[in-house]
Amino acid sequence: GHRNSLGAAWSQRIYVVMGFWVDRSVDFNKTWVRENLKSGFVQMVSRWKNHPAVLMWAFGNEVDVYAGRKENWFSLVQQAAQAAKLVDSNHPITTVNQDITRIGDPSIGSADDNVPSLDIWGANVYYGPSFGDLFQSYGTKSSKPLFLAEWGCDALDARYNVENEWWQARYLENLWDQIADNLSAENENRVCIGGTLFEWSDEWWKAGNWAVHDTLATWANPNYYDYVSGQNNMNEEWWGIMKFTSLESPVKVPREAYYALKEKWS
């Protein structure tokens, strides 16, 4: 449960972004849907606000992509954040978007003025070996801090269905260097407050048989080294910087990327 997970994190002095899951398929125009989601979010905040491991709250993940009328979703984000602040004013609140495309658009209610109770914009960003002009582009959209909730590279070369730790490590090194170069903690004119790597360990449950480390690529991203036109190359079960050797053992083994990031973060 949350208590055990938060306790384990805090025992290692790891802070946690507490996510509140929002069903992307619901109609955000319905009053009862909105009230239930706000109430659930406030309950979570009230329950865990005094735990020392809590860093901030995240209301929803990539809902911006799936919401029918985007303005209904972003107005709910504002209302949920506003309600949560009534019970906890000590932790910032974010929502996590898929990319930054829908941030800063007044026509769908995602301009800063539309969401004054939202402290931070979060984004899941998969641009390959470089973030490109992400930080510059974000600066034209919002004056709120940017949190990169997901970024990374999987460890399976989809061209040959073989593990390639070297490429994963090189991508993650380069991406972290770019995050570090854009941290507002280093320069108040920069937009990024940091990021959480996707991800700590492989997820064997994502693409097929839970007992098998599947090599089935489920979507395509041309920004990555193993992309071949017309073929999927993103392997959802292979994003970890730690891997399992077998289902019989709970022991995880570090990949090369683990040591590369350890060197940068030490």
Secondary structure as GFF3:
##gff-version 3
##sequence-region A 1 266
A	DSSP	alpha_helix	2	11	.	.	.	ID=ss1
A	DSSP	beta_strand	16	20	.	.	.	ID=ss2
A	DSSP	alpha_helix	31	48	.	.	.	ID=ss3
A	DSSP	beta_strand	54	61	.	.	.	ID=ss4
A	DSSP	alpha_helix	63	66	.	.	.	ID=ss5
A	DSSP	alpha_helix	70	85	.	.	.	ID=ss6
A	DSSP	beta_strand	93	98	.	.	.	ID=ss7
A	DSSP	three_ten_helix	106	108	.	.	.	ID=ss8
A	DSSP	three_ten_helix	112	114	.	.	.	ID=ss9
A	DSSP	beta_strand	120	124	.	.	.	ID=ss10
A	DSSP	alpha_helix	134	139	.	.	.	ID=ss11
A	DSSP	beta_strand	146	150	.	.	.	ID=ss12
A	DSSP	beta_strand	156	157	.	.	.	ID=ss13
A	DSSP	beta_strand	162	163	.	.	.	ID=ss14
A	DSSP	alpha_helix	165	181	.	.	.	ID=ss15
A	DSSP	beta_strand	192	195	.	.	.	ID=ss16
A	DSSP	beta_strand	242	244	.	.	.	ID=ss17
A	DSSP	beta_strand	252	254	.	.	.	ID=ss18
A	DSSP	alpha_helix	256	265	.	.	.	ID=ss19
###
